[in-house]
Amino acid sequence: MKIVQQPISGNHESAMFFDGVVATGEKDGKKYTLKTWQTGELNYNGKDYSEGQIRQLGQMGILDDTDIDEEETVDIYVDRFLAITEEGQEVDDEIQENVFNDFEEAIEAFENFLNNK
């Protein structure tokens, strides 16, 4: 497994702070990707933000996991998740089994998925 996108800090583990491919790996000769799923849209201070813009707010120290979890300073319109995919498609029909809210949880699940035959 190759991790290609790290959390901004220990307080930025939410999937909302990632954009695109987070990790890649192979299993049984097939390539798999852990990447963001759904757009991720929120409102902060009266302005709408999506995708990479949310990561930028995290990099500037404006938002962190507490803001996302408690939703007191932000309104989340579309939640964002990390999903295990094969060639851009979800691995199983039961997508809930392969969708995760935060980085550590997703990395652990991806590693387990790749190592289990």
C-alpha positions as CSV (number, residue, x, y, z in Angstrom):
1,M,0.0,0.0,0.0
2,K,1.2,3.5,-0.9
3,I,-0.2,6.4,1.0
4,V,-0.2,9.4,-1.3
5,Q,-2.1,12.0,0.8
6,Q,-1.5,12.5,4.6
7,P,-3.7,14.4,7.1
8,I,-2.9,18.1,7.5
9,S,-2.4,17.4,11.2
10,G,-3.7,15.1,13.9
11,N,-6.8,17.3,14.1
12,H,-7.6,16.9,10.4
13,E,-8.5,13.2,10.1
14,S,-12.0,13.8,8.7
15,A,-12.6,12.7,5.1
16,M,-13.8,16.3,4.5
17,F,-10.1,17.4,4.6
18,F,-9.0,15.1,1.8
19,D,-9.4,15.5,-2.0
20,G,-8.9,12.7,-4.5
21,V,-6.7,9.7,-4.1
22,V,-5.5,9.0,-0.6
23,A,-3.8,5.6,-1.0
24,T,-3.2,2.9,-3.7
25,G,-2.6,-0.8,-3.5
26,E,-2.8,-4.1,-5.3
27,K,-4.5,-7.4,-4.5
28,D,-4.6,-10.5,-6.6
29,G,-3.2,-8.6,-9.6
30,K,-5.9,-5.9,-9.4
31,K,-5.3,-2.2,-8.6
32,Y,-7.4,-0.6,-5.8
33,T,-7.6,2.9,-4.6
34,L,-8.7,4.6,-1.4
35,K,-10.2,7.9,-2.5
36,T,-12.7,10.5,-1.6
37,W,-16.3,9.8,-2.4
38,Q,-19.0,12.4,-2.8
39,T,-18.2,16.1,-3.3
40,G,-18.1,17.3,0.2
41,E,-19.8,20.7,0.6
42,L,-20.2,22.9,3.6
43,N,-21.0,26.5,4.6
44,Y,-18.7,28.4,6.9
45,N,-19.2,32.0,7.8
46,G,-21.9,32.5,5.2
47,K,-19.8,31.2,2.3
48,D,-20.1,27.8,0.6
49,Y,-17.0,25.6,0.2
50,S,-16.4,22.3,-1.6
51,E,-13.8,19.6,-2.2
52,G,-10.2,21.1,-2.2
53,Q,-11.4,24.4,-0.8
54,I,-12.3,22.6,2.5
55,R,-8.8,21.1,2.6
56,Q,-7.5,24.7,2.2
57,L,-9.5,25.9,5.2
58,G,-7.9,23.1,7.2
59,Q,-4.4,24.0,6.0
60,M,-5.0,27.6,7.0
61,G,-6.0,26.5,10.5
62,I,-9.6,27.8,10.1
63,L,-11.4,24.4,10.4
64,D,-10.5,21.1,12.0
65,D,-12.2,17.8,12.9
66,T,-14.1,19.4,15.9
67,D,-15.8,21.8,13.5
68,I,-16.8,19.0,11.2
69,D,-18.0,16.7,14.0
70,E,-19.9,19.2,16.1
71,E,-21.3,21.2,13.1
72,E,-21.5,24.4,15.3
73,T,-19.4,26.6,13.1
74,V,-20.2,24.9,9.8
75,D,-23.3,23.6,8.0
76,I,-22.5,20.4,6.1
77,Y,-24.6,20.1,2.9
78,V,-22.9,17.0,1.4
79,D,-20.7,14.8,3.7
80,R,-17.6,13.4,2.2
81,F,-16.2,9.9,2.8
82,L,-13.2,7.8,1.9
83,A,-14.0,4.7,-0.2
84,I,-12.2,1.6,-1.4
85,T,-12.6,1.3,-5.2
86,E,-11.4,-0.8,-8.0
87,E,-10.9,1.0,-11.3
88,G,-13.2,3.8,-10.0
89,Q,-16.1,1.5,-8.9
90,E,-17.0,0.6,-5.4
91,V,-15.6,-2.9,-4.5
92,D,-18.9,-4.4,-3.2
93,D,-22.6,-3.8,-3.8
94,E,-22.9,-3.0,-0.1
95,I,-21.0,0.3,-0.3
96,Q,-21.4,1.0,3.4
97,E,-18.8,-1.7,4.1
98,N,-16.2,0.2,2.1
99,V,-16.9,3.8,3.1
100,F,-15.2,5.5,6.0
101,N,-15.4,8.8,7.8
102,D,-11.8,9.4,8.8
103,F,-8.3,8.7,7.7
104,E,-7.1,6.2,10.3
105,E,-10.2,4.1,10.1
106,A,-10.0,4.1,6.2
107,I,-6.2,3.3,6.1
108,E,-6.6,0.4,8.5
109,A,-9.6,-1.0,6.6
110,F,-7.8,-0.6,3.2
111,E,-4.7,-2.4,4.6
112,N,-6.9,-5.2,5.9
113,F,-8.7,-5.4,2.6
114,L,-5.5,-5.6,0.6
115,N,-4.0,-8.3,2.9
116,N,-7.0,-10.5,3.1
117,K,-7.6,-12.9,0.3
